Amino acid sequence: MTPRKIIYDIGSNNGDDLPYYLKKCDRVIAVEANPALCEIIKKRFISEIRSRQLVVENVVLTTDASPSGEVHFFLHRTNHVLSQFPVPEKPEDFERVLLPCLALADLIQRHGVPHYVKIDLEYYDAEILRALLSYGIFPQYISTELHGVEPFCLLAGSGRYHAFKLVDGHSVSRKYHHHRIAVGSTFEKYSFPNHSAGPYGEDLPGDWMTPEDFLKVIAFKGPGHWDIHARAANPV
């Protein structure tokens, strides 16, 4: 029996990445802390949820289980994409709420080993990435926001990831409009919406870079809204 191909969308927001991911795998696990955004997802993807192709986890994803099963989360008052788990620098811009939480290890145990993981958790990406790799889980493809070099160091230092690509988050909807993606054994055109993470894996154009070349590129480009994509040599 062929193993299920599972994608984890960690930080799903309003679900704009989900139509693409649903084309690419057998099951998508959408993880989103904000209850209001989860309600949007549930209304948008009623049939996919009923068929279990899409599973929505309305939780704050953490690296360790909370004894109470709940943690404080910070909902941004004017811009939901800025909501976060770590205590923000300007708490007055956020509403502090108590929400259910789930440890990353329990999430993986519940749903299975990922084919691809997208991490977008506003200043909590590196912690989740570090935990994932520490469990000995190395998805074939993985992406996360690039705040500093820590995500790159974690991926390259794991010994499993030797191929990298860089995506400019600000240009996704322009650069990947009517973009060619693989769907099973065929290809089709797909337009990525604004604020989406864009394509992953072999749907990304260009050659995969070595760790050395990737460092040179990010040093040349400087700070920006970058996402790092990595491909595993031996997925586990």
C-alpha positions as CSV (number, residue, x, y, z in Angstrom):
1,M,0.0,0.0,0.0
2,T,1.4,3.4,-1.0
3,P,1.9,5.7,2.0
4,R,-0.4,8.8,2.1
5,K,1.2,12.0,1.0
6,I,0.5,14.5,3.8
7,I,1.1,18.2,3.8
8,Y,1.2,20.2,7.0
9,D,0.2,23.9,6.6
10,I,1.4,25.3,9.9
11,G,0.0,28.8,10.2
12,S,-2.9,28.4,7.7
13,N,-4.3,31.9,8.3
14,N,-7.5,32.2,6.2
15,G,-6.7,29.1,4.0
16,D,-5.3,30.8,0.9
17,D,-2.6,28.1,0.5
18,L,-5.0,25.2,0.9
19,P,-6.4,25.0,-2.7
20,Y,-2.9,24.5,-4.0
21,Y,-1.9,22.0,-1.3
22,L,-5.1,20.0,-1.8
23,K,-4.1,19.5,-5.5
24,K,-0.7,18.1,-4.4
25,C,-1.4,15.4,-1.8
26,D,-3.8,12.9,-0.3
27,R,-4.4,14.9,2.9
28,V,-3.7,18.4,4.2
29,I,-3.4,19.2,7.9
30,A,-4.2,22.9,8.4
31,V,-3.0,24.3,11.8
32,E,-4.3,27.7,12.8
33,A,-4.7,29.3,16.3
34,N,-7.1,32.0,15.5
35,P,-10.7,30.6,15.9
36,A,-12.2,33.3,13.5
37,L,-9.8,32.3,10.7
38,C,-10.6,28.6,11.3
39,E,-14.2,29.3,10.8
40,I,-13.4,30.9,7.5
41,I,-11.5,27.8,6.5
42,K,-14.3,25.5,7.5
43,K,-16.8,27.5,5.4
44,R,-14.5,27.6,2.4
45,F,-13.7,23.9,2.4
46,I,-16.8,22.1,3.6
47,S,-16.6,19.1,1.1
48,E,-12.8,18.6,1.6
49,I,-13.3,18.5,5.4
50,R,-16.2,16.1,5.1
51,S,-14.1,13.8,2.9
52,R,-11.2,14.0,5.4
53,Q,-8.9,15.3,2.6
54,L,-8.5,18.4,4.8
55,V,-8.2,18.3,8.6
56,V,-8.4,21.6,10.5
57,E,-6.6,21.8,13.9
58,N,-7.7,25.0,15.7
59,V,-4.8,25.1,18.2
60,V,-1.8,27.0,19.2
61,L,1.1,24.7,18.1
62,T,3.8,24.4,20.7
63,T,7.1,22.6,21.2
64,D,6.0,21.1,24.5
65,A,2.6,20.0,25.9
66,S,1.0,22.4,28.3
67,P,-0.3,20.8,31.5
68,S,-3.5,22.8,31.3
69,G,-4.0,22.2,27.6
70,E,-4.2,25.9,27.0
71,V,-1.8,28.8,26.4
72,H,-2.0,32.5,26.0
73,F,-2.0,33.7,22.4
74,F,-1.8,37.3,21.1
75,L,-4.4,38.3,18.4
76,H,-3.4,41.4,16.6
77,R,-6.1,44.1,16.8
78,T,-6.0,45.3,13.2
79,N,-4.0,42.8,11.2
80,H,-4.7,39.1,11.8
81,V,-1.6,37.9,9.9
82,L,0.5,39.4,12.7
83,S,-1.0,37.4,15.5
84,Q,1.5,35.4,17.4
85,F,2.3,33.0,20.3
86,P,5.5,34.7,21.7
87,V,4.9,37.8,23.8
88,P,5.0,40.7,21.3
89,E,7.2,43.8,21.7
90,K,4.1,46.0,21.7
91,P,1.4,44.1,23.7
92,E,-1.0,47.1,23.4
93,D,-1.5,46.2,19.7
94,F,-2.8,42.8,20.6
95,E,-5.6,41.1,22.5
96,R,-4.3,38.4,24.8
97,V,-6.6,35.3,24.7
98,L,-6.5,31.8,26.2
99,L,-6.6,29.1,23.5
100,P,-6.2,25.3,23.2
101,C,-2.7,24.1,22.4
102,L,-1.1,21.0,20.9
103,A,2.5,19.9,21.0
104,L,4.2,19.4,17.6
105,A,5.1,15.8,18.5
106,D,1.4,15.0,19.3
107,L,0.3,16.6,16.0
108,I,2.7,14.4,14.0
109,Q,1.7,11.3,15.9
110,R,-2.0,12.0,15.3
111,H,-1.7,12.6,11.6
112,G,1.4,10.9,10.2
113,V,4.8,11.8,8.8
114,P,4.8,14.8,6.5
115,H,5.8,15.0,2.8
116,Y,6.0,18.8,3.0
117,V,5.7,21.2,5.9
118,K,5.1,24.9,5.6
119,I,5.8,26.9,8.7
120,D,4.6,30.5,9.1
121,L,4.1,31.3,12.8
122,E,5.3,34.9,13.4
123,Y,8.5,34.6,15.4
124,Y,7.9,31.0,16.4
125,D,9.1,29.4,13.2
126,A,12.6,28.5,14.3
127,E,11.4,26.8,17.5
128,I,9.0,24.6,15.6
129,L,11.6,23.8,13.0
130,R,14.1,22.9,15.6
131,A,11.7,20.6,17.4
132,L,10.7,18.9,14.1
133,L,14.2,18.1,13.2
134,S,15.1,17.0,16.8
135,Y,12.4,14.3,16.6
136,G,14.2,12.8,13.6
137,I,11.5,13.9,11.2
138,F,12.9,15.1,7.9
139,P,10.1,15.9,5.3
140,Q,11.1,15.6,1.7
141,Y,10.3,19.4,1.4
142,I,10.1,22.1,4.0
143,S,9.7,25.8,4.0
144,T,9.7,28.6,6.6
145,E,10.1,32.3,7.0
146,L,13.7,33.4,7.0
147,H,14.1,35.8,10.0
148,G,17.9,35.8,10.2
149,V,20.0,32.7,9.4
150,E,18.8,30.4,12.1
151,P,16.3,28.4,9.9
152,F,19.1,27.9,7.4
153,C,21.6,26.8,10.0
154,L,19.1,24.3,11.5
155,L,18.3,22.8,8.1
156,A,21.9,22.7,6.8
157,G,23.2,21.6,10.2
158,S,20.8,18.6,10.3
159,G,22.8,16.8,7.6
160,R,19.7,16.0,5.6
161,Y,19.2,19.2,3.6
162,H,21.7,20.1,0.9
163,A,19.4,21.9,-1.6
164,F,17.8,25.3,-1.1
165,K,15.7,27.9,-2.8
166,L,14.6,31.4,-1.9
167,V,11.1,32.9,-2.4
168,D,10.3,36.6,-2.1
169,G,7.0,36.6,-0.1
170,H,6.1,40.1,-1.4
171,S,6.1,39.0,-5.1
172,V,4.3,35.6,-4.9
173,S,1.0,36.7,-6.6
174,R,2.9,38.5,-9.4
175,K,5.7,36.0,-10.0
176,Y,3.6,32.9,-9.8
177,H,0.5,34.0,-11.8
178,H,-0.6,31.3,-14.2
179,H,2.3,29.3,-12.9
180,R,2.9,25.7,-14.1
181,I,2.5,23.1,-11.4
182,A,2.5,19.3,-11.4
183,V,-0.8,17.7,-10.4
184,G,-0.3,13.9,-10.3
185,S,1.2,12.9,-13.6
186,T,-0.1,16.0,-15.4
187,F,0.5,19.7,-15.4
188,E,-1.8,22.7,-15.1
189,K,-1.7,26.5,-14.6
190,Y,-2.3,27.9,-11.2
191,S,-2.4,31.5,-9.9
192,F,-1.3,32.0,-6.3
193,P,-3.2,34.7,-4.3
194,N,-1.7,37.6,-2.5
195,H,-0.2,36.6,0.9
196,S,0.0,33.0,0.0
197,A,3.3,31.1,0.4
198,G,3.5,30.2,-3.3
199,P,4.7,26.9,-4.8
200,Y,7.0,24.4,-3.1
201,G,9.3,21.6,-4.2
202,E,9.8,21.0,-7.9
203,D,7.0,23.5,-8.7
204,L,9.5,26.2,-7.8
205,P,11.4,27.4,-10.9
206,G,15.2,27.5,-11.0
207,D,18.0,25.2,-9.8
208,W,18.4,24.1,-6.3
209,M,21.3,25.8,-4.6
210,T,24.0,24.3,-2.5
211,P,24.3,25.6,1.1
212,E,27.3,27.7,0.1
213,D,25.6,29.3,-2.9
214,F,22.4,30.0,-0.8
215,L,24.4,31.9,1.8
216,K,25.9,34.0,-0.9
217,V,22.5,34.8,-2.3
218,I,20.9,35.9,1.0
219,A,24.0,37.9,1.9
220,F,23.8,39.7,-1.5
221,K,20.0,40.3,-1.3
222,G,19.9,41.4,2.4
223,P,16.9,41.7,4.7
224,G,13.5,41.1,3.2
225,H,10.3,39.0,3.3
226,W,12.1,35.8,2.4
227,D,11.0,32.2,2.7
228,I,13.6,29.4,2.7
229,H,12.7,26.2,0.9
230,A,14.8,23.0,1.4
231,R,14.8,19.5,-0.1
232,A,15.9,16.5,1.8
233,A,18.4,14.1,0.4
234,N,16.9,11.2,2.4
235,P,13.4,12.0,3.7
236,V,12.5,10.3,7.0
